[in-house]
Amino acid sequence: METNRARNSMAVEERRLTDLARMVPATLLLVGTSEKVITSIKGARELLAGDKWGFDDSDDPAPANLRGGIPVNNGGGEGTIGIRDCTSPGFDKWADAADILATALAPEGHLPVAYCEITRLVSLHAEAGHVFVVCAARLGLQHVDDDDDEDARTGVQTDHNAPWKRWMDLREAAVRHAHDALRRLSSAASAVAAAEDFLRWRSNESPRWEGWRSAARQLVQDARRSLGEAKDAVRLMRDAVLCEFFETWMILKRA
């Protein structure tokens, strides 16, 4: 009787672990198909578009003289208002430009939203991986080589188990790309904050004003470049997670 009770308990535990492990692909699919980060980064890049700030923006497919319905004064001609010049009386365009940068940095702005969303996805990805490793180890889905102490401690033998090696490689790639995206976003935020400081607190009556304005423009350009790199890193992260999703199902088929 005790033997039967033990077998039933083991069977129940096995079903529980199997059901838990099969929830992991859904989490990976959520992480791998999330669009919120890309949307936020695109929104931030739109605020920093080159035609608005006076630098070459040839990587953007939008028309050069019109983006988001806002007319741009590329030549500083009379009767037009552009961030590049300061010809319109009673309109401090560079102060308004500082406000534009502030919106990107606000708690609900594009940059903080993108950063928080990546950290949320990273947390989901880490939790899903931890659950899968624990469940797979208890279900006997991992190949363990007792002769290798390090692999025995982790429960994963990557050299002799191709599915697990692919799974671990994809997992590490996703984490690496996510961290790269976070670094790029941090760099962009720092550049935007510095540009806002130049525009908001430097007097336009100072003989150094032109240099400050040029420095602010360069910082905006650097921030936009970093955002483009962050967007690429996020796409690589999502690709790795989606491949990890399929690899997870392949391993679960062995259960």
C-alpha positions as CSV (number, residue, x, y, z in Angstrom):
1,M,0.0,0.0,0.0
2,E,2.8,2.4,0.9
3,T,4.5,1.5,-2.4
4,N,1.3,2.4,-4.4
5,R,0.9,5.6,-2.5
6,A,4.4,6.6,-3.3
7,R,3.9,5.8,-7.0
8,N,0.7,7.8,-7.1
9,S,2.4,10.7,-5.4
10,M,5.3,10.6,-7.9
11,A,2.8,10.4,-10.8
12,V,1.0,13.5,-9.5
13,E,4.2,15.4,-9.1
14,E,5.3,14.4,-12.6
15,R,2.1,15.7,-14.1
16,R,2.4,18.9,-12.1
17,L,6.0,19.5,-13.3
18,T,5.0,18.6,-16.9
19,D,2.1,21.1,-16.9
20,L,4.3,23.8,-15.4
21,A,7.1,23.2,-18.0
22,R,4.5,23.4,-20.8
23,M,3.6,26.9,-19.6
24,V,7.1,28.1,-20.4
25,P,6.6,28.4,-24.2
26,A,3.7,30.7,-23.8
27,T,5.8,33.1,-21.8
28,L,8.6,32.9,-24.3
29,L,6.2,33.6,-27.1
30,L,4.9,36.7,-25.2
31,V,8.5,38.0,-24.8
32,G,9.4,37.2,-28.4
33,T,6.4,38.9,-30.0
34,S,6.2,42.0,-27.8
35,E,5.9,45.2,-29.9
36,K,5.8,47.8,-27.1
37,V,9.6,48.3,-27.0
38,I,10.0,48.8,-30.7
39,T,7.0,51.2,-30.8
40,S,8.5,53.3,-28.0
41,I,11.9,53.4,-29.6
42,K,10.4,54.5,-32.9
43,G,8.5,57.2,-31.1
44,A,11.6,58.5,-29.5
45,R,13.5,58.5,-32.8
46,E,10.6,60.5,-34.4
47,L,11.1,63.2,-31.8
48,L,14.8,63.3,-32.7
49,A,14.4,63.2,-36.5
50,G,17.2,64.8,-38.3
51,D,15.1,67.2,-40.4
52,K,13.8,68.7,-37.2
53,W,17.2,69.2,-35.7
54,G,19.3,70.1,-38.6
55,F,21.5,67.0,-39.3
56,D,21.6,64.4,-42.0
57,D,19.0,61.8,-41.4
58,S,19.3,59.7,-44.5
59,D,18.5,56.4,-42.7
60,D,14.9,57.5,-42.2
61,P,12.5,56.6,-45.0
62,A,10.1,59.5,-44.2
63,P,10.1,62.4,-46.7
64,A,12.9,64.9,-45.9
65,N,10.7,68.0,-45.8
66,L,7.7,66.6,-43.9
67,R,7.6,64.2,-41.0
68,G,4.6,63.8,-38.8
69,G,2.8,66.7,-40.5
70,I,5.2,69.3,-39.2
71,P,6.7,71.6,-41.8
72,V,10.4,72.1,-41.4
73,N,12.5,75.1,-42.4
74,N,15.7,73.7,-43.8
75,G,17.0,77.0,-45.1
76,G,15.9,79.3,-42.3
77,G,13.9,81.4,-44.8
78,E,11.6,84.2,-43.7
79,G,8.0,83.3,-42.7
80,T,8.8,79.7,-41.6
81,I,9.6,78.3,-38.3
82,G,12.2,75.6,-37.9
83,I,14.3,74.3,-35.0
84,R,17.4,74.9,-37.1
85,D,17.0,78.7,-37.0
86,C,15.9,81.3,-34.6
87,T,14.3,83.9,-36.9
88,S,10.7,84.1,-35.8
89,P,10.2,86.9,-33.3
90,G,8.5,86.0,-30.0
91,F,9.1,82.3,-30.5
92,D,12.0,80.7,-28.7
93,K,12.3,77.5,-30.8
94,W,15.3,76.1,-28.9
95,A,13.4,76.4,-25.6
96,D,10.5,74.5,-27.2
97,A,13.1,72.0,-28.5
98,A,14.1,71.5,-24.9
99,D,10.5,70.7,-24.0
100,I,10.4,68.1,-26.8
101,L,13.4,66.4,-25.3
102,A,11.9,66.6,-21.8
103,T,8.8,64.7,-23.1
104,A,11.0,61.9,-24.2
105,L,12.6,61.6,-20.7
106,A,9.3,62.1,-18.7
107,P,8.2,59.0,-16.7
108,E,5.6,58.2,-19.4
109,G,7.9,59.2,-22.2
110,H,9.3,57.0,-24.9
111,L,12.7,56.4,-23.4
112,P,11.6,55.3,-19.8
113,V,8.8,53.2,-21.2
114,A,11.1,51.4,-23.6
115,Y,13.7,50.8,-20.8
116,C,11.0,49.5,-18.3
117,E,9.5,47.2,-20.9
118,I,12.8,45.6,-21.7
119,T,13.5,45.0,-18.0
120,R,10.1,43.5,-17.7
121,L,10.7,41.2,-20.6
122,V,14.1,40.2,-19.3
123,S,12.5,39.3,-15.9
124,L,9.8,37.2,-17.6
125,H,12.5,35.5,-19.7
126,A,14.6,34.7,-16.7
127,E,11.7,33.4,-14.7
128,A,10.6,31.2,-17.6
129,G,14.1,29.8,-18.0
130,H,14.5,29.0,-14.3
131,V,11.1,27.2,-14.2
132,F,12.0,25.2,-17.3
133,V,15.5,24.2,-16.0
134,V,14.1,23.0,-12.7
135,C,11.2,21.1,-14.2
136,A,13.3,19.5,-16.9
137,A,15.9,18.4,-14.4
138,R,13.2,16.7,-12.2
139,L,11.5,15.1,-15.3
140,G,14.8,13.7,-16.5
141,L,14.9,15.7,-19.7
142,Q,18.4,16.9,-19.2
143,H,21.5,14.8,-20.0
144,V,23.9,14.8,-17.0
145,D,27.4,13.6,-17.2
146,D,28.5,12.6,-13.7
147,D,32.1,12.8,-14.8
148,D,31.9,16.5,-15.3
149,D,31.4,18.2,-11.9
150,E,30.4,21.5,-13.3
151,D,27.8,20.1,-15.6
152,A,26.6,17.8,-12.8
153,R,26.0,20.9,-10.6
154,T,24.0,22.8,-13.2
155,G,22.2,19.7,-14.4
156,V,23.0,20.5,-18.0
157,Q,25.5,18.8,-20.2
158,T,25.8,21.0,-23.3
159,D,28.6,19.1,-25.0
160,H,26.7,15.8,-25.5
161,N,23.1,17.1,-25.7
162,A,22.4,19.0,-28.8
163,P,18.9,20.3,-27.9
164,W,20.1,21.6,-24.6
165,K,23.2,23.2,-26.1
166,R,21.0,25.0,-28.6
167,W,18.6,26.0,-25.9
168,M,21.3,27.4,-23.7
169,D,23.0,29.2,-26.6
170,L,19.7,30.9,-27.6
171,R,19.0,31.8,-24.0
172,E,22.4,33.4,-23.6
173,A,22.0,35.3,-26.9
174,A,18.7,36.7,-25.8
175,V,20.1,38.0,-22.6
176,R,23.1,39.4,-24.3
177,H,21.0,41.3,-26.8
178,A,18.7,42.6,-24.1
179,H,21.5,44.0,-22.1
180,D,23.0,45.6,-25.2
181,A,19.6,47.3,-25.9
182,L,19.5,48.6,-22.3
183,R,23.0,50.0,-22.7
184,R,22.0,51.7,-25.9
185,L,18.9,53.2,-24.4
186,S,20.9,54.5,-21.4
187,S,23.3,56.1,-23.7
188,A,20.5,57.7,-25.7
189,A,18.8,59.0,-22.5
190,S,22.1,60.5,-21.3
191,A,22.6,62.3,-24.6
192,V,19.0,63.6,-24.6
193,A,19.3,64.9,-21.0
194,A,22.6,66.6,-21.8
195,A,21.1,68.2,-24.9
196,E,18.1,69.4,-22.9
197,D,20.4,71.0,-20.4
198,F,22.3,72.8,-23.1
199,L,19.1,74.2,-24.6
200,R,17.3,75.1,-21.4
201,W,20.0,76.6,-19.2
202,R,22.5,78.2,-21.6
203,S,21.7,81.9,-22.3
204,N,21.2,82.7,-26.0
205,E,22.9,86.0,-25.3
206,S,26.2,84.3,-24.5
207,P,28.9,84.5,-27.2
208,R,29.2,80.8,-26.8
209,W,25.6,80.2,-27.7
210,E,26.3,79.0,-31.2
211,G,28.7,76.4,-29.9
212,W,26.2,75.2,-27.3
213,R,23.5,74.9,-29.9
214,S,25.8,72.9,-32.2
215,A,26.7,70.6,-29.2
216,A,23.1,70.1,-28.4
217,R,22.4,69.1,-32.1
218,Q,25.3,66.7,-32.0
219,L,24.0,65.1,-28.8
220,V,20.5,64.7,-30.4
221,Q,22.1,63.0,-33.4
222,D,24.1,60.7,-31.1
223,A,21.0,59.8,-29.2
224,R,19.1,59.0,-32.3
225,R,21.9,56.7,-33.5
226,S,22.0,54.9,-30.1
227,L,18.2,54.4,-30.4
228,G,18.7,52.8,-33.8
229,E,21.2,50.5,-32.3
230,A,18.9,49.7,-29.4
231,K,16.1,48.9,-31.9
232,D,18.4,46.5,-33.7
233,A,19.4,44.8,-30.4
234,V,15.7,44.4,-29.4
235,R,15.0,42.7,-32.7
236,L,17.9,40.3,-32.2
237,M,16.7,39.6,-28.7
238,R,13.2,38.8,-29.9
239,D,14.6,36.5,-32.7
240,A,16.6,34.6,-30.2
241,V,13.6,34.2,-27.8
242,L,11.4,32.9,-30.6
243,C,14.0,30.3,-31.6
244,E,14.2,29.4,-27.9
245,F,10.5,29.0,-27.9
246,F,10.7,26.4,-30.7
247,E,13.6,24.6,-29.1
248,T,11.7,24.4,-25.8
249,W,8.9,22.6,-27.5
250,M,11.3,20.2,-29.1
251,I,12.7,19.3,-25.6
252,L,9.2,19.0,-24.2
253,K,8.3,16.4,-26.8
254,R,10.7,14.1,-25.0
255,A,8.6,14.3,-21.8
